[in-house]
Amino acid sequence: MLLSDEAWWNKTFAEAVHFERLVLQRVHENTIARQTSELGSSDLATLRSKAALASVLKDDQGQLPEARALAEEAAAGRVAQRGDGHEDTRRGQT
């Protein structure tokens, strides 16, 4: 069965978006692994990377629980490091 041009472009775009998300996920996972090894799991750079990965994962319903756990871990770590009133903490809560 042949797809119309519009259907083909929609399918191609959806596949490209999915591939981009997978690449971003892998980049963030590798970054987190390196930062955890070199800086520790509670370092602010590591926490920011975890929040960035959570942002990527949240768009996939199957990975929503992992995204939420990462986001909560990052937020709790920022609060522990900087306190509730710090700009970095407030930015992560929005």
Buried (B, 14 or more C-beta within 10 A) or exposed (E): EEEEEEEEEEEEEEEEEEEEBEEBBEBBBEBBEEBBEEBEEBBBEBBBBBBBBBBBBBEBEEBEEBBEEBBEBBBEBBBEBBEEEEEBBEEBEE
